[in-house]
Amino acid sequence: MIKSTVRPVRQSDAGWVLDPKTGVGLPKVAYGQGIYVYDVHGNRYIDASGGPAVYSLGHGNVEVNEAIKQQLDRIAHGYRYTFTSDVMEELEALITQACGENFSDMVFVCGGSEAVEGALKIALQYHTARGEKTRRRFISRRRSWHGNTLGALGVSEFFDRKDAFEGALVPASHLSAANAYRPPAGVAEADIAAFCAKELAEEFERLGAQNVAAFIFEPVVGAAGGVVPAPVGYAKAIREVCTRYGVLMISDEVMCGSGRCGTWRALEWDGVEPDIMTIAKGLGGGYVPLGATVYHRRVADVLFDLDGGPMTGHTFTGHTLACAAGVAVQKIVKRDQLLVRVRERGDWLRHRLQSALSSIDEVGDVRGRGYFIGIELVADRQTKAPFAASVGVGKRIVRAAAQGGLLCYPSPANVDGINGDTLILAPPYNTTDEQLEEIVEHLTSAVKTVIGEVRLAG
């Protein structure tokens, strides 16, 4: 018998879902079917967050699995710089159909962090090709998360995830978060868009616009903010400022895109087109690692005219098997009109959660778009004061929910990088009405249980 050499998982990673038999570490997964996941002890979990908002069709989809098997029987990987492939070209066409004809150029990668890294590189290459090599700086927002590679970490503002690497990261400015529930100090909700646009323009002036390559943001902030949609008018105001100063706009849709919000591009909600867009997660539904950096025709024209194409990519760019999985997922989403369902039932789910949790004063906000919903917990609903990080309310609720058979995703430190608790729900697009109701019931029970404990502890 081979002795395991696996080290124990850090408490910060494992503290919110524990092995039901030992009470420590993570449960060991056995199999999944649809919205349900089973561990090796036979316990069933409703995967209400789709992992980290990945599983757009749930687990074990027969059609997707069959497409993967058929591709494996032909070839798993035809090296992108030697061959193209039918499935890669088909996936490109599906993405262009979903995004619009201006988005016909893309680079496939293995995940979201790589997609963001590619976006940063394409922005730099674009400005270099145009003779503006001084444009090296990036600007993003506070309470943002863009990925775990050094470039993506640099433009993120998530203290716990980047502190160990400070000093070796891509320098970036971080401006105010655009959060209607927690607007910048002294700014009314209706004025957030104008305030943030002015702040961005002032940062361009401070740095010198000739030194700025791109502004990157999440249309709906995910892990760092607990599902925070862009306020009304925000994206259009930011688009205007970026255009005026010749700065590229990068829309990071790794978590909120590919249909998660009920439109294929998350920015469709806001009536705006970015210069560069990053996608992953729901693109391939988690069946095979897959992401992409998609860029607008106006960017593509410069890259191809001057350099012959984008100077980013790696061994597994356009991986044939991954593209086959992506094609299968996207065909099902389109055929079954799942984005229509996500839009319509997403509104129902959000309102149902608001109703179910309304009697709990510690639930401050229920927000989101489509099947991307955040629930923010507060110590005081009137002042919006967060619980102290030491209370660990969010992780305790997620743990209680898991013990009751429901998986949701914790988003701690959403207020100031230390304090704050939010929960994220991101169920598969094909979740049934009965399963949505089951999610509401299980989560409401877990919230009531933990909040009751917190109140008793004083």
DOTORVEX-382702 format. One record per residue (C-alpha): x, y, z; residue in one letter. Coordinates in Angstrom, 3 decimals, padded with zeros to 6 digits. Layout:
east->X&north->Y&up->Z&rest->A;
...
//
This chain:
east->000.000&north->000.000&up->000.000&rest->M;
east->001.375&north->003.411&up->-000.965&rest->I;
east->001.518&north->005.815&up->001.954&rest->K;
east->-000.101&north->009.193&up->001.297&rest->S;
east->002.271&north->012.150&up->001.240&rest->T;
east->-000.476&north->014.753&up->000.961&rest->V;
east->000.008&north->017.573&up->003.455&rest->R;
east->-002.955&north->018.747&up->005.552&rest->P;
east->-004.955&north->021.539&up->003.946&rest->V;
east->-004.511&north->024.945&up->005.563&rest->R;
east->-007.293&north->025.852&up->007.989&rest->Q;
east->-008.020&north->029.011&up->005.986&rest->S;
east->-008.821&north->026.795&up->003.024&rest->D;
east->-010.569&north->023.919&up->004.768&rest->A;
east->-012.252&north->025.692&up->007.654&rest->G;
east->-015.537&north->026.254&up->005.864&rest->W;
east->-016.248&north->022.715&up->004.625&rest->V;
east->-015.057&north->019.825&up->006.776&rest->L;
east->-014.918&north->016.097&up->006.198&rest->D;
east->-018.170&north->014.816&up->007.747&rest->P;
east->-016.509&north->011.700&up->009.150&rest->K;
east->-013.324&north->013.113&up->010.685&rest->T;
east->-014.377&north->016.726&up->011.257&rest->G;
east->-011.102&north->017.988&up->009.800&rest->V;
east->-009.782&north->018.631&up->006.300&rest->G;
east->-011.850&north->018.577&up->003.147&rest->L;
east->-014.357&north->015.890&up->002.150&rest->P;
east->-013.165&north->013.582&up->-000.622&rest->K;
east->-015.324&north->013.778&up->-003.729&rest->V;
east->-016.672&north->010.557&up->-005.259&rest->A;
east->-018.914&north->011.609&up->-008.151&rest->Y;
east->-021.390&north->014.207&up->-009.329&rest->G;
east->-024.679&north->014.185&up->-011.186&rest->Q;
east->-026.416&north->017.363&up->-012.257&rest->G;
east->-026.559&north->019.836&up->-009.392&rest->I;
east->-025.540&north->017.177&up->-006.849&rest->Y;
east->-022.080&north->016.093&up->-005.673&rest->V;
east->-021.401&north->013.007&up->-003.542&rest->Y;
east->-018.454&north->012.354&up->-001.247&rest->D;
east->-016.842&north->008.986&up->-000.538&rest->V;
east->-018.989&north->008.560&up->002.583&rest->H;
east->-022.167&north->008.735&up->000.488&rest->G;
east->-023.160&north->012.232&up->001.606&rest->N;
east->-025.001&north->014.289&up->-001.002&rest->R;
east->-024.422&north->018.016&up->-001.484&rest->Y;
east->-026.428&north->020.484&up->-003.553&rest->I;
east->-023.750&north->022.393&up->-005.463&rest->D;
east->-025.518&north->025.750&up->-005.222&rest->A;
east->-022.410&north->027.776&up->-006.056&rest->S;
east->-021.284&north->025.644&up->-008.986&rest->G;
east->-017.936&north->025.322&up->-007.238&rest->G;
east->-016.553&north->028.855&up->-007.705&rest->P;
east->-019.263&north->029.715&up->-010.308&rest->A;
east->-017.873&north->027.191&up->-012.798&rest->V;
east->-020.365&north->024.391&up->-013.414&rest->Y;
east->-022.791&north->025.968&up->-015.856&rest->S;
east->-024.409&north->022.603&up->-016.716&rest->L;
east->-023.749&north->020.808&up->-013.468&rest->G;
east->-021.890&north->017.509&up->-013.284&rest->H;
east->-021.887&north->014.382&up->-015.401&rest->G;
east->-023.702&north->015.774&up->-018.431&rest->N;
east->-023.981&north->012.842&up->-020.829&rest->V;
east->-023.750&north->014.929&up->-024.009&rest->E;
east->-020.648&north->016.802&up->-022.872&rest->V;
east->-018.965&north->013.628&up->-021.670&rest->N;
east->-019.711&north->011.913&up->-024.986&rest->E;
east->-018.244&north->014.828&up->-026.959&rest->A;
east->-015.070&north->014.601&up->-024.861&rest->I;
east->-014.834&north->010.837&up->-025.398&rest->K;
east->-015.297&north->011.166&up->-029.147&rest->Q;
east->-012.591&north->013.813&up->-029.347&rest->Q;
east->-010.231&north->011.634&up->-027.298&rest->L;
east->-010.757&north->008.814&up->-029.787&rest->D;
east->-009.537&north->011.136&up->-032.566&rest->R;
east->-006.828&north->013.234&up->-030.925&rest->I;
east->-006.542&north->014.888&up->-027.522&rest->A;
east->-004.309&north->017.777&up->-028.527&rest->H;
east->-003.189&north->019.096&up->-031.860&rest->G;
east->-000.519&north->021.697&up->-031.083&rest->Y;
east->-001.982&north->025.101&up->-031.910&rest->R;
east->001.098&north->026.437&up->-033.680&rest->Y;
east->001.201&north->023.398&up->-035.958&rest->T;
east->-002.522&north->022.769&up->-036.511&rest->F;
east->-005.904&north->024.391&up->-036.235&rest->T;
east->-008.916&north->022.150&up->-035.578&rest->S;
east->-012.615&north->021.913&up->-036.335&rest->D;
east->-013.596&north->022.184&up->-032.671&rest->V;
east->-011.439&north->025.244&up->-032.051&rest->M;
east->-012.853&north->027.012&up->-035.085&rest->E;
east->-016.374&north->026.001&up->-034.086&rest->E;
east->-015.873&north->027.358&up->-030.567&rest->L;
east->-014.530&north->030.622&up->-031.976&rest->E;
east->-017.646&north->030.905&up->-034.135&rest->A;
east->-019.963&north->030.173&up->-031.200&rest->L;
east->-018.281&north->032.853&up->-029.073&rest->I;
east->-018.471&north->035.402&up->-031.899&rest->T;
east->-022.160&north->034.609&up->-032.422&rest->Q;
east->-022.763&north->035.133&up->-028.718&rest->A;
east->-020.669&north->038.297&up->-028.361&rest->C;
east->-021.196&north->040.022&up->-031.712&rest->G;
east->-019.176&north->040.332&up->-034.905&rest->E;
east->-016.682&north->042.746&up->-033.341&rest->N;
east->-015.370&north->039.889&up->-031.189&rest->F;
east->-014.077&north->037.385&up->-033.726&rest->S;
east->-010.484&north->037.194&up->-032.442&rest->D;
east->-009.418&north->035.319&up->-029.335&rest->M;
east->-006.677&north->033.307&up->-027.673&rest->V;
east->-007.719&north->030.149&up->-025.818&rest->F;
east->-006.020&north->029.336&up->-022.522&rest->V;
east->-006.516&north->026.967&up->-019.589&rest->C;
east->-008.303&north->029.278&up->-017.167&rest->G;
east->-009.183&north->032.723&up->-015.913&rest->G;
east->-005.811&north->033.806&up->-014.540&rest->S;
east->-004.147&north->033.020&up->-017.855&rest->E;
east->-006.920&north->034.852&up->-019.695&rest->A;
east->-006.268&north->037.987&up->-017.631&rest->V;
east->-002.528&north->037.639&up->-018.149&rest->E;
east->-003.185&north->037.441&up->-021.875&rest->G;
east->-005.381&north->040.552&up->-021.720&rest->A;
east->-002.635&north->042.560&up->-020.025&rest->L;
east->-000.098&north->041.411&up->-022.612&rest->K;
east->-002.402&north->042.195&up->-025.534&rest->I;
east->-002.971&north->045.691&up->-024.135&rest->A;
east->000.773&north->046.286&up->-023.908&rest->L;
east->001.384&north->044.848&up->-027.380&rest->Q;
east->-001.372&north->047.032&up->-028.836&rest->Y;
east->000.149&north->050.247&up->-027.519&rest->H;
east->003.650&north->049.183&up->-028.550&rest->T;
east->002.436&north->048.457&up->-032.076&rest->A;
east->000.916&north->051.934&up->-032.199&rest->R;
east->004.196&north->053.547&up->-031.188&rest->G;
east->003.094&north->054.314&up->-027.619&rest->E;
east->005.408&north->052.106&up->-025.609&rest->K;
east->005.204&north->054.476&up->-022.647&rest->T;
east->001.753&north->053.045&up->-021.896&rest->R;
east->002.794&north->050.451&up->-019.314&rest->R;
east->000.591&north->051.164&up->-016.274&rest->R;
east->-002.676&north->049.476&up->-015.325&rest->F;
east->-005.564&north->050.743&up->-013.237&rest->I;
east->-008.188&north->048.648&up->-011.472&rest->S;
east->-010.430&north->048.954&up->-008.433&rest->R;
east->-010.370&north->048.160&up->-004.752&rest->R;
east->-012.090&north->044.933&up->-003.737&rest->R;
east->-011.328&north->043.268&up->-007.049&rest->S;
east->-009.981&north->039.857&up->-007.967&rest->W;
east->-008.446&north->039.066&up->-011.351&rest->H;
east->-006.386&north->035.923&up->-010.809&rest->G;
east->-003.373&north->034.197&up->-009.307&rest->N;
east->-000.593&north->034.810&up->-011.832&rest->T;
east->001.771&north->037.666&up->-010.975&rest->L;
east->000.256&north->040.068&up->-013.497&rest->G;
east->-003.310&north->039.255&up->-012.493&rest->A;
east->-002.401&north->039.512&up->-008.806&rest->L;
east->-000.890&north->042.934&up->-009.422&rest->G;
east->-004.114&north->044.378&up->-010.775&rest->V;
east->-006.181&north->042.689&up->-008.043&rest->S;
east->-006.913&north->044.164&up->-004.633&rest->E;
east->-007.427&north->041.167&up->-002.370&rest->F;
east->-005.074&north->041.453&up->000.603&rest->F;
east->-005.045&north->037.847&up->001.816&rest->D;
east->-004.306&north->036.480&up->-001.642&rest->R;
east->-001.542&north->038.882&up->-002.684&rest->K;
east->000.288&north->040.041&up->000.452&rest->D;
east->002.917&north->037.278&up->000.265&rest->A;
east->003.905&north->038.412&up->-003.227&rest->F;
east->004.030&north->042.189&up->-002.775&rest->E;
east->007.169&north->043.735&up->-004.204&rest->G;
east->007.221&north->041.407&up->-007.193&rest->A;
east->003.875&north->042.305&up->-008.761&rest->L;
east->002.886&north->044.418&up->-011.756&rest->V;
east->002.354&north->047.956&up->-010.382&rest->P;
east->-001.231&north->049.159&up->-010.587&rest->A;
east->-003.449&north->051.912&up->-009.226&rest->S;
east->-006.554&north->050.839&up->-007.331&rest->H;
east->-009.501&north->053.228&up->-007.371&rest->L;
east->-012.834&north->053.188&up->-005.541&rest->S;
east->-015.036&north->050.133&up->-005.699&rest->A;
east->-018.297&north->050.747&up->-007.567&rest->A;
east->-020.749&north->049.354&up->-005.038&rest->N;
east->-024.313&north->050.642&up->-004.756&rest->A;
east->-024.700&north->049.077&up->-001.283&rest->Y;
east->-021.422&north->050.568&up->-000.047&rest->R;
east->-020.807&north->053.710&up->-002.136&rest->P;
east->-017.668&north->055.852&up->-001.696&rest->P;
east->-017.847&north->058.067&up->001.397&rest->A;
east->-020.183&north->060.987&up->000.896&rest->G;
east->-021.388&north->059.806&up->-002.521&rest->V;
east->-025.080&north->059.148&up->-003.159&rest->A;
east->-025.961&north->055.951&up->-005.016&rest->E;
east->-027.192&north->057.941&up->-008.025&rest->A;
east->-023.833&north->059.723&up->-008.258&rest->D;
east->-021.513&north->056.693&up->-008.135&rest->I;
east->-021.039&north->056.489&up->-011.909&rest->A;
east->-020.105&north->060.167&up->-012.250&rest->A;
east->-017.850&north->060.029&up->-009.184&rest->F;
east->-015.947&north->056.946&up->-010.402&rest->C;
east->-015.591&north->058.328&up->-013.941&rest->A;
east->-014.159&north->061.574&up->-012.554&rest->K;
east->-011.822&north->059.623&up->-010.271&rest->E;
east->-010.580&north->057.569&up->-013.232&rest->L;
east->-009.980&north->060.653&up->-015.365&rest->A;
east->-008.065&north->062.268&up->-012.498&rest->E;
east->-005.872&north->059.176&up->-012.172&rest->E;
east->-005.140&north->059.300&up->-015.910&rest->F;
east->-004.092&north->062.916&up->-015.473&rest->E;
east->-001.992&north->062.151&up->-012.396&rest->R;
east->-000.100&north->059.317&up->-014.068&rest->L;
east->-000.143&north->060.942&up->-017.492&rest->G;
east->-002.526&north->059.238&up->-019.890&rest->A;
east->000.425&north->058.523&up->-022.176&rest->Q;
east->001.659&north->056.131&up->-019.474&rest->N;
east->-001.575&north->054.146&up->-018.954&rest->V;
east->-002.256&north->050.958&up->-020.916&rest->A;
east->-005.630&north->049.801&up->-019.621&rest->A;
east->-008.339&north->049.938&up->-016.994&rest->F;
east->-009.548&north->046.492&up->-015.896&rest->I;
east->-012.735&north->045.772&up->-013.967&rest->F;
east->-015.350&north->043.106&up->-013.287&rest->E;
east->-018.848&north->044.104&up->-014.515&rest->P;
east->-020.114&north->042.093&up->-011.556&rest->V;
east->-017.449&north->041.694&up->-008.875&rest->V;
east->-017.208&north->038.099&up->-007.723&rest->G;
east->-014.925&north->036.620&up->-005.076&rest->A;
east->-013.531&north->039.901&up->-003.716&rest->A;
east->-016.855&north->041.666&up->-003.274&rest->G;
east->-019.535&north->039.043&up->-003.016&rest->G;
east->-021.385&north->039.677&up->-006.312&rest->V;
east->-021.462&north->043.448&up->-006.809&rest->V;
east->-023.119&north->044.541&up->-010.086&rest->P;
east->-021.918&north->047.748&up->-011.705&rest->A;
east->-024.195&north->050.654&up->-010.680&rest->P;
east->-026.506&north->052.129&up->-013.298&rest->V;
east->-024.561&north->054.195&up->-015.831&rest->G;
east->-021.161&north->053.191&up->-014.471&rest->Y;
east->-019.878&north->051.124&up->-017.399&rest->A;
east->-020.927&north->053.710&up->-019.992&rest->K;
east->-019.249&north->056.497&up->-018.029&rest->A;
east->-016.029&north->054.492&up->-017.699&rest->I;
east->-016.141&north->053.559&up->-021.393&rest->R;
east->-016.320&north->057.250&up->-022.344&rest->E;
east->-013.356&north->058.193&up->-020.152&rest->V;
east->-011.184&north->055.335&up->-021.448&rest->C;
east->-011.991&north->056.231&up->-025.066&rest->T;
east->-011.278&north->059.908&up->-024.481&rest->R;
east->-007.822&north->059.182&up->-023.067&rest->Y;
east->-006.893&north->056.369&up->-025.469&rest->G;
east->-006.801&north->053.794&up->-022.664&rest->V;
east->-008.061&north->050.258&up->-023.312&rest->L;
east->-010.999&north->048.923&up->-021.290&rest->M;
east->-010.634&north->045.304&up->-020.138&rest->I;
east->-013.795&north->043.574&up->-018.960&rest->S;
east->-012.925&north->040.679&up->-016.669&rest->D;
east->-015.848&north->038.300&up->-017.138&rest->E;
east->-014.138&north->035.142&up->-015.926&rest->V;
east->-016.635&north->034.684&up->-013.099&rest->M;
east->-019.643&north->036.742&up->-014.214&rest->C;
east->-019.558&north->036.073&up->-017.975&rest->G;
east->-020.336&north->033.243&up->-020.406&rest->S;
east->-024.017&north->033.478&up->-019.518&rest->G;
east->-023.777&north->033.518&up->-015.727&rest->R;
east->-025.696&north->036.826&up->-015.521&rest->C;
east->-028.290&north->035.843&up->-018.117&rest->G;
east->-026.550&north->037.503&up->-021.069&rest->T;
east->-023.529&north->035.933&up->-022.693&rest->W;
east->-021.412&north->039.035&up->-022.185&rest->R;
east->-021.953&north->040.427&up->-018.693&rest->A;
east->-021.519&north->043.961&up->-020.050&rest->L;
east->-024.525&north->043.449&up->-022.326&rest->E;
east->-026.561&north->044.499&up->-019.296&rest->W;
east->-024.841&north->047.885&up->-019.446&rest->D;
east->-024.936&north->048.403&up->-023.220&rest->G;
east->-021.150&north->048.632&up->-023.481&rest->V;
east->-018.439&north->046.860&up->-025.485&rest->E;
east->-014.947&north->046.498&up->-024.005&rest->P;
east->-011.705&north->046.481&up->-025.954&rest->D;
east->-010.628&north->043.191&up->-024.392&rest->I;
east->-012.673&north->040.599&up->-022.500&rest->M;
east->-011.584&north->037.631&up->-020.397&rest->T;
east->-013.754&north->034.521&up->-020.054&rest->I;
east->-013.382&north->031.072&up->-018.470&rest->A;
east->-015.370&north->029.112&up->-015.849&rest->K;
east->-018.811&north->028.774&up->-017.502&rest->G;
east->-017.259&north->028.641&up->-020.987&rest->L;
east->-016.362&north->024.972&up->-020.630&rest->G;
east->-018.479&north->024.308&up->-017.559&rest->G;
east->-015.548&north->022.813&up->-015.653&rest->G;
east->-015.386&north->019.663&up->-017.776&rest->Y;
east->-011.895&north->020.488&up->-019.057&rest->V;
east->-009.859&north->023.568&up->-018.030&rest->P;
east->-010.665&north->026.304&up->-020.547&rest->L;
east->-010.601&north->030.085&up->-020.832&rest->G;
east->-010.056&north->032.741&up->-023.469&rest->A;
east->-008.912&north->036.288&up->-024.013&rest->T;
east->-011.277&north->037.845&up->-026.561&rest->V;
east->-010.412&north->041.174&up->-028.153&rest->Y;
east->-012.299&north->043.728&up->-030.226&rest->H;
east->-011.776&north->044.141&up->-033.947&rest->R;
east->-010.169&north->047.577&up->-033.434&rest->R;
east->-007.486&north->045.911&up->-031.302&rest->V;
east->-007.136&north->042.936&up->-033.627&rest->A;
east->-006.580&north->045.166&up->-036.670&rest->D;
east->-003.558&north->046.772&up->-035.014&rest->V;
east->-002.074&north->043.472&up->-033.789&rest->L;
east->-002.407&north->041.689&up->-037.119&rest->F;
east->-001.295&north->044.661&up->-039.240&rest->D;
east->001.852&north->045.310&up->-037.226&rest->L;
east->002.792&north->041.959&up->-035.625&rest->D;
east->000.805&north->039.324&up->-037.481&rest->G;
east->-001.282&north->038.543&up->-034.402&rest->G;
east->-001.195&north->038.460&up->-030.606&rest->P;
east->002.131&north->037.643&up->-028.970&rest->M;
east->000.651&north->035.564&up->-026.179&rest->T;
east->-000.122&north->031.868&up->-025.882&rest->G;
east->001.461&north->028.675&up->-024.628&rest->H;
east->001.710&north->024.936&up->-025.200&rest->T;
east->-001.962&north->024.262&up->-024.506&rest->F;
east->-003.425&north->027.286&up->-026.295&rest->T;
east->-006.473&north->026.041&up->-028.193&rest->G;
east->-006.220&north->022.592&up->-026.598&rest->H;
east->-008.328&north->020.374&up->-028.842&rest->T;
east->-010.040&north->018.364&up->-026.126&rest->L;
east->-010.844&north->021.503&up->-024.109&rest->A;
east->-012.349&north->023.163&up->-027.171&rest->C;
east->-014.471&north->020.071&up->-027.834&rest->A;
east->-015.829&north->020.303&up->-024.300&rest->A;
east->-016.477&north->024.026&up->-024.729&rest->G;
east->-018.357&north->023.456&up->-027.986&rest->V;
east->-020.563&north->020.818&up->-026.367&rest->A;
east->-021.359&north->023.052&up->-023.384&rest->V;
east->-022.126&north->026.106&up->-025.503&rest->Q;
east->-024.317&north->024.171&up->-027.943&rest->K;
east->-026.455&north->022.920&up->-025.066&rest->I;
east->-026.719&north->026.399&up->-023.537&rest->V;
east->-027.843&north->027.783&up->-026.895&rest->K;
east->-030.160&north->024.910&up->-027.895&rest->R;
east->-031.953&north->024.781&up->-024.560&rest->D;
east->-032.238&north->028.590&up->-024.316&rest->Q;
east->-030.652&north->028.478&up->-020.896&rest->L;
east->-029.711&north->032.158&up->-020.854&rest->L;
east->-033.386&north->033.070&up->-021.077&rest->V;
east->-034.010&north->030.774&up->-018.127&rest->R;
east->-031.127&north->032.280&up->-016.149&rest->V;
east->-032.478&north->035.795&up->-016.679&rest->R;
east->-036.055&north->034.952&up->-015.787&rest->E;
east->-035.509&north->032.499&up->-012.946&rest->R;
east->-032.555&north->034.501&up->-011.642&rest->G;
east->-034.894&north->037.364&up->-010.825&rest->D;
east->-037.254&north->034.911&up->-009.126&rest->W;
east->-034.421&north->033.358&up->-007.105&rest->L;
east->-033.139&north->036.721&up->-005.906&rest->R;
east->-036.598&north->037.892&up->-004.846&rest->H;
east->-037.324&north->034.536&up->-003.210&rest->R;
east->-034.111&north->034.803&up->-001.179&rest->L;
east->-034.922&north->038.380&up->-000.196&rest->Q;
east->-038.318&north->037.237&up->001.048&rest->S;
east->-037.001&north->034.184&up->002.891&rest->A;
east->-034.217&north->036.131&up->004.620&rest->L;
east->-036.091&north->039.396&up->005.211&rest->S;
east->-036.865&north->038.631&up->008.854&rest->S;
east->-033.169&north->038.238&up->009.688&rest->I;
east->-031.810&north->041.683&up->010.571&rest->D;
east->-028.259&north->040.530&up->009.964&rest->E;
east->-028.930&north->040.045&up->006.253&rest->V;
east->-028.003&north->043.444&up->004.842&rest->G;
east->-028.235&north->042.938&up->001.103&rest->D;
east->-029.292&north->040.358&up->-001.482&rest->V;
east->-028.025&north->041.349&up->-004.930&rest->R;
east->-026.878&north->040.064&up->-008.276&rest->G;
east->-027.745&north->039.317&up->-011.869&rest->R;
east->-029.090&north->036.066&up->-013.260&rest->G;
east->-027.714&north->033.017&up->-011.474&rest->Y;
east->-024.992&north->035.055&up->-009.777&rest->F;
east->-026.270&north->036.172&up->-006.390&rest->I;
east->-024.558&north->037.596&up->-003.320&rest->G;
east->-025.906&north->037.771&up->000.231&rest->I;
east->-024.128&north->040.224&up->002.537&rest->E;
east->-024.263&north->039.697&up->006.310&rest->L;
east->-023.950&north->042.700&up->008.650&rest->V;
east->-023.819&north->043.269&up->012.389&rest->A;
east->-026.174&north->046.238&up->012.024&rest->D;
east->-028.588&north->046.560&up->009.113&rest->R;
east->-029.092&north->050.307&up->009.630&rest->Q;
east->-025.421&north->051.325&up->009.706&rest->T;
east->-024.244&north->048.422&up->007.486&rest->K;
east->-021.439&north->047.789&up->009.981&rest->A;
east->-019.840&north->044.411&up->009.211&rest->P;
east->-019.188&north->041.640&up->011.662&rest->F;
east->-015.619&north->041.533&up->012.926&rest->A;
east->-013.476&north->039.126&up->010.967&rest->A;
east->-012.857&north->037.148&up->014.166&rest->S;
east->-016.533&north->036.134&up->014.322&rest->V;
east->-016.240&north->034.338&up->010.979&rest->G;
east->-019.959&north->034.546&up->010.274&rest->V;
east->-019.723&north->033.795&up->006.560&rest->G;
east->-017.534&north->030.732&up->006.913&rest->K;
east->-019.684&north->029.425&up->009.753&rest->R;
east->-022.798&north->029.700&up->007.606&rest->I;
east->-021.093&north->027.954&up->004.703&rest->V;
east->-019.980&north->025.183&up->007.045&rest->R;
east->-023.457&north->024.807&up->008.525&rest->A;
east->-024.945&north->024.729&up->005.046&rest->A;
east->-022.489&north->022.015&up->003.978&rest->A;
east->-023.369&north->019.950&up->007.017&rest->Q;
east->-026.966&north->020.221&up->005.887&rest->G;
east->-026.083&north->019.204&up->002.333&rest->G;
east->-025.744&north->022.589&up->000.587&rest->L;
east->-022.594&north->024.061&up->-000.931&rest->L;
east->-022.262&north->027.846&up->-001.244&rest->C;
east->-019.195&north->030.024&up->-001.664&rest->Y;
east->-017.822&north->032.350&up->001.055&rest->P;
east->-016.535&north->035.801&up->000.151&rest->S;
east->-014.931&north->037.231&up->003.298&rest->P;
east->-013.266&north->040.613&up->003.869&rest->A;
east->-015.476&north->042.261&up->001.247&rest->N;
east->-015.805&north->045.569&up->003.118&rest->V;
east->-012.232&north->046.701&up->003.774&rest->D;
east->-010.020&north->043.744&up->002.982&rest->G;
east->-010.292&north->042.427&up->006.550&rest->I;
east->-013.909&north->042.588&up->007.704&rest->N;
east->-017.114&north->041.663&up->005.944&rest->G;
east->-019.030&north->038.500&up->005.103&rest->D;
east->-020.857&north->037.560&up->001.921&rest->T;
east->-022.156&north->034.307&up->000.498&rest->L;
east->-022.235&north->033.544&up->-003.221&rest->I;
east->-024.794&north->031.403&up->-005.026&rest->L;
east->-024.146&north->030.420&up->-008.644&rest->A;
east->-026.149&north->027.300&up->-009.515&rest->P;
east->-025.994&north->025.547&up->-012.897&rest->P;
east->-028.025&north->027.218&up->-015.627&rest->Y;
east->-030.260&north->024.138&up->-015.944&rest->N;
east->-031.191&north->023.956&up->-012.255&rest->T;
east->-034.872&north->023.070&up->-011.881&rest->T;
east->-037.445&north->025.184&up->-010.032&rest->D;
east->-037.670&north->022.516&up->-007.336&rest->E;
east->-033.910&north->022.595&up->-006.842&rest->Q;
east->-033.913&north->026.399&up->-006.634&rest->L;
east->-036.518&north->026.179&up->-003.878&rest->E;
east->-034.404&north->023.556&up->-002.133&rest->E;
east->-031.421&north->025.920&up->-002.249&rest->I;
east->-033.440&north->028.709&up->-000.647&rest->V;
east->-034.717&north->026.456&up->002.130&rest->E;
east->-031.319&north->024.979&up->003.013&rest->H;
east->-029.519&north->028.324&up->002.953&rest->L;
east->-032.193&north->030.075&up->005.020&rest->T;
east->-031.943&north->027.326&up->007.639&rest->S;
east->-028.143&north->027.627&up->007.815&rest->A;
east->-028.266&north->031.433&up->008.111&rest->V;
east->-030.858&north->031.279&up->010.898&rest->K;
east->-028.869&north->028.657&up->012.798&rest->T;
east->-025.566&north->030.550&up->012.757&rest->V;
east->-027.083&north->033.983&up->013.367&rest->I;
east->-028.911&north->032.499&up->016.348&rest->G;
east->-025.594&north->031.235&up->017.722&rest->E;
east->-023.959&north->034.599&up->017.182&rest->V;
east->-026.764&north->036.407&up->018.998&rest->R;
east->-026.542&north->034.035&up->021.964&rest->L;
east->-022.767&north->034.570&up->022.161&rest->A;
east->-023.460&north->038.286&up->022.456&rest->G;
//
